[in-house]
């Protein structure tokens, strides 16, 4: 595993005539039967699943010290192996049929080096199961279909192409940077033309209403939008994750076509372990949103985007560092919310030519008229600790605590800080409405 430091920047198909899918199904541990099954096209378009803005219930809470333990699937009693049709035929019905058969107390395997064409949205429920995606799920570039038919995510009026729900399950890609998703994201990047939060771009994978779930050794190549969305879930492990969303369209040079290529976004998630990630994208590497608690982030390399504690305060009653006056409609509008970010520790933060190493922003907005309300945010930042912060920044102010007069930041401590501008000069710490700052002197050069 090549990642050693903590970085925070913040098929082939079968023959044409083979129109069915092959499974090996083991109905018991003592008998093995190979079955050739006709798979009827699953009518996923009629399935009504919406991820709600407000919580349907409160997931059970578990206090953690160093992150949740990994999920284990023991003694599976069923096994399904899916091979692709090939020739551009949609493989999602066969995959969903396998989940129906083996998604409880079973293993579903999509072998390498096959490429599976995904032309329809997918919802699957996994209970004490293991989903092995050793090949590649290739989501089609039929933008009109995904815009019109993806599952709705009410938070920020977003959408998702794939929902996984359940308990005690593992989704595994078979090894570092091997199996996973190809979102054909270039088509979405070119369509957005650098526009933020363009309607209809689907999240690649959404984990919803789940307990004791692990996603491991999984790759996201050219994701359509955010890579992973976790909502209303607890005891989640996301480890050994490779994400690469890189624009190759010459028209996008200098226009941030990679905007909204996020790594992870969360809402109402408790007990989360994120470790051993390599992320390249144009937006947030990690973005924990409202009521995300007991989180451990470890051994991450984030290129192109950093860690954002938000959207917080975008909805009244939710969290984000938006201004305190509401205007417009999310995702391009919002504000007026309240909340608190507290008890957060960063250890081993290394930056390379980032704008700033640490930045608290009291004045996030999307509607121009909100600019005059920068001191109205009621979101509180408190009990933040930063240790062993090193590297280079592009600006003079390497650390900026730009807090709101309405809700000043408090109890912020620093130790082992060694930041320089890319030119070699020492960077500065700037404080606005920051109280009880320890370890460094506000509004001075870092020494």
C-alpha positions, 0 to 999 in steps of 0.5 A: 500500500503506497500511501503512508502520510495523512494529506488534507488539502483544508471484457469482454462480453459473451457471444451475441446469442447469449442473452441470459446470465450465468450464475453459480448458486449454492443453495446449501454448504453441501451442494453446488449447482450451476444454473443457466437462468433467463433474466427478464429486464428488471423494471427499475424505472417503476421503483420509487426511491427517494433519499429524504431531506429529513430523517426517516428515523434515527440510526443506532449510535455507537461511540468509537475510539479509532473507527468502526471495525470491518464488516465480515460476512461469514458462512454465506449459503448462496453464491451468484456469478454474473457474466456480461452480455457484451455487445453493448447490452445493458447488464443492470437487470442481470446484476439486480437479479443476482442481488435478488437471489443472493443479496441475503446471506450470499456472495455476488461476484462480477469477475474481472476483466469484464466490463458491465454496461449499466444503462439503468439506475440500480437499487439493491438491498444487501443483508449479510452479503458480499458484493464483489465487483472485480470488473468494471461497472460502466455507466452509459453516457446517455445523459438524458436518461440519467437526468430524467430517471436517476433516483432523487436525493432531496438534499440540495436537489441532487440525484443518484444512479445507484443506491445500496441499502442494508446491513452487515454487507461488504462491497469489494473491488478486489484490490487497489485501483482494480474493480469498481466504477467507470462513470463516463464522467467526461460527458458530464464535465463537458456538458456542465462547462464548469457550471457548479451543481448542474441539475441531473448529474448523478452521484455514482454510489449512495449508501442509504439507511445502512448499518455495519457496511464496508466498501473496500478496494474500490475504484471510481474512474471518471465519476459523474458527480460526487463519488460516494454519498452516505446518508442515514447510516451508522458503522460505515467503513470506506477503505482503500478507495481510488478516485480519479476524475480528470478532465481531458477536454481541451475546452475545459482547460482553466475552466475547472470542468472537474467542478463537483467531482467530490470524493465523499459527502455524508448526511446524518452518519454516525461512526464512520472510518475513512482510510487509505484514499487517493483522490483526484478531482476538482472539488471536495475530497471529503465533505461531511454535512449535517449531523455527521458524527464520530468520524475518523479520516486516516491516511488520505491523499487529496489532490485538487480539493480539500476537506470541507465541513459543509454544506452546513447552515444551508438549510435552517435547522441544518449545518453549513458555514453559509451566511445567516440570511437565506436567499435562493434555493439549494443547491445554488442558494440557501443560508440562515441555518445554525449548528456547530462543528466541534471536537475535531482533531487533525494530525499530520496535515501536509499540504503542497502548494494549496491556497491555504492549509487551514481555512474557516470561512464565515461567508459562504454564499451563492446568491450575490445579495448575500455578500453583505451578510458575512457576519451573520452566520450563526454556525459555531466552530469550537474545540478544533485541534491542529497538530503537525501541520507542514508544507507549502501554500500559494498565499501569504495567509497560510492559516485563516480563521475567518469567523463570524461576529454573530458566532465567533470561533473558540478553543482552537489549538495548534502545535508543530506548525511549519508552513511556508509560502511556495517562495520560501517565506514563512506564512501568516496566521490571520484571525477574525472573531477567533477567541482562545487561540492557543499555540500560535499568535493571531495576525502574525507570521508563523514561527 
